[in-house]
């Protein structure tokens, strides 16, 4: 049986808000990675940032939009609350590292020997990007 997991950058409070806003997401399959620990989580998975040469083109950025079926006003209000930014660490004119982080989608399989095999890997090109699911 396949059990999808959702891992995101943020605090436990942000994860709780996300789950409140997405009641179909099973809480037992969701995890948050501390904002101040990017390298041992997203970095270890080989995921980059928009500032390390993986910056999207303007035509790619133009494709960014709120998820379908979502109230755009509610979405805009909650994007700020759910952004991976450490409270009190944002300075005017700076873009926080968490905002620059790109995510990904992975399909992993545990082998009989206990190792983990990557069956599928998709690196996001822009925030909110995701692979097309057939």
C-alpha positions as CSV (number, residue, x, y, z in Angstrom):
1,X,0.0,0.0,0.0
2,X,1.3,3.4,-1.0
3,X,1.2,6.1,1.8
4,X,2.1,9.5,0.4
5,X,4.0,11.8,2.8
6,X,4.0,15.6,2.8
7,X,7.1,17.4,4.0
8,X,7.4,21.1,4.1
9,X,9.5,23.9,5.6
10,X,8.0,25.6,8.6
11,X,7.0,25.5,12.2
12,X,4.6,23.2,13.9
13,X,2.1,26.1,14.0
14,X,2.4,26.6,10.3
15,X,1.8,22.9,9.7
16,X,-1.3,23.0,11.9
17,X,-2.6,25.9,9.9
18,X,-1.9,24.1,6.7
19,X,-3.8,21.0,7.9
20,X,-6.7,23.2,9.1
21,X,-6.9,24.7,5.6
22,X,-6.5,21.3,3.9
23,X,-8.7,18.9,5.8
24,X,-8.3,16.1,3.2
25,X,-4.6,15.9,4.1
26,X,-4.0,13.1,6.6
27,X,-2.1,14.6,9.6
28,X,-0.2,11.4,10.3
29,X,1.4,11.7,6.8
30,X,2.6,15.3,7.2
31,X,5.9,16.6,8.6
32,X,7.6,20.0,8.9
33,X,11.3,20.7,8.6
34,X,12.7,23.5,10.8
35,X,13.2,26.7,8.9
36,X,16.8,27.0,10.2
37,X,17.8,23.6,9.0
38,X,17.6,23.7,5.2
39,X,20.9,22.0,4.4
40,X,20.2,18.8,6.3
41,X,16.7,18.4,4.7
42,X,16.1,20.1,1.4
43,X,19.8,20.4,0.6
44,X,20.4,16.7,1.4
45,X,17.7,15.8,-1.0
46,X,19.5,17.8,-3.7
47,X,16.9,20.5,-3.9
48,X,18.1,24.0,-4.7
49,X,17.0,27.6,-4.5
50,X,16.1,30.2,-7.0
51,X,19.3,32.0,-6.2
52,X,21.8,29.2,-6.9
53,X,21.5,29.1,-10.7
54,X,18.1,27.4,-10.7
55,X,16.3,30.8,-11.1
56,X,13.2,30.4,-13.2
57,X,12.8,32.4,-16.4
58,X,10.2,35.2,-16.6
59,X,8.0,33.0,-18.8
60,X,8.1,30.3,-16.1
61,X,7.3,32.8,-13.4
62,X,4.3,34.0,-15.4
63,X,2.8,30.5,-14.9
64,X,2.6,30.9,-11.1
65,X,-0.9,30.9,-9.9
66,X,-3.0,30.0,-6.9
67,X,-4.1,26.4,-6.8
68,X,-7.4,25.7,-8.6
69,X,-10.6,25.5,-6.5
70,X,-9.1,27.8,-3.8
71,X,-10.6,31.1,-2.8
72,X,-7.9,33.6,-4.1
73,X,-8.4,36.1,-1.2
74,X,-8.0,33.3,1.4
75,X,-5.0,32.0,-0.5
76,X,-3.3,35.3,-0.6
77,X,-3.9,35.9,3.1
78,X,-2.6,32.5,4.1
79,X,0.5,32.5,1.8
80,X,2.1,35.0,4.1
81,X,1.3,33.0,7.3
82,X,2.6,29.8,5.7
83,X,5.8,31.2,4.1
84,X,9.0,29.6,5.5
85,X,10.3,32.7,7.2
86,X,11.7,32.9,10.7
87,X,9.8,35.4,12.8
88,X,11.9,38.5,13.5
89,X,14.6,37.6,11.0
90,X,13.2,39.4,7.9
91,X,14.9,42.7,7.0
92,X,13.5,45.2,4.6
93,X,14.8,44.6,1.1
94,X,16.0,41.1,1.7
95,X,14.4,37.9,0.4
96,X,14.5,35.2,3.1
97,X,16.2,31.9,2.2
98,X,13.0,29.9,2.9
99,X,11.1,31.9,0.2
100,X,13.9,31.1,-2.3
101,X,13.8,27.3,-1.6
102,X,12.4,25.0,-4.3
103,X,10.7,21.8,-3.4
104,X,10.2,18.5,-5.2
105,X,8.2,15.3,-5.5
106,X,9.8,11.9,-4.9
107,X,8.5,8.4,-5.2
108,X,10.7,6.1,-3.0
109,X,10.6,2.4,-2.4
110,X,12.1,0.5,0.5
111,X,13.9,-2.6,-0.9
112,X,14.0,-6.0,0.8
113,X,17.5,-5.2,2.0
114,X,16.2,-2.1,3.8
115,X,17.7,0.4,1.4
116,X,15.7,3.2,-0.3
117,X,15.4,3.3,-4.0
118,X,14.2,6.5,-5.9
119,X,11.6,5.5,-8.4
120,X,10.7,9.0,-9.5
121,X,12.1,12.5,-8.9
122,X,10.7,15.9,-9.9
123,X,12.4,19.2,-8.9
124,X,10.1,22.2,-8.8
125,X,11.0,25.0,-11.3
126,X,8.9,27.6,-9.4
127,X,7.3,27.7,-6.0
128,X,4.1,25.7,-6.1
129,X,5.2,23.7,-9.1
130,X,4.3,20.0,-9.2
131,X,4.4,17.2,-11.7
132,X,1.4,16.3,-13.7
133,X,-0.2,13.1,-12.3
134,X,-1.7,10.7,-14.8
